[in-house]
Amino acid sequence: MEELIIRSLHDFTHLFVQNEYSRELLVGCGVTRVSVVGDTRFDRVLQICQQAKHLPLVERFRGYSFVLVA
């Protein structure tokens, strides 16, 4: 079964993986068309946090209180 899966991986034009360890595993199986792209879910959340907007109305409402939005 494992051999079938490895052979199937060679049928892909290119594989995108989350980390270097995954890339090394594939290269070790002879799969060379591999790129590390990271975890796009985490990357997107980080990008959104870095683009936080200044919302004066919300800041006035919040004042100096702790607010938790769920």
PyMOL commands that set and color helices and strands:
alter all, ss='L'
color gray80, all
select helices_A, chain A and resi 2-9+20-28+40-50+56-62
alter helices_A, ss='H'
color red, helices_A
select strands_A, chain A and resi 15-17+34-36
alter strands_A, ss='S'
color yellow, strands_A
deselect
rebuild
show_as cartoon
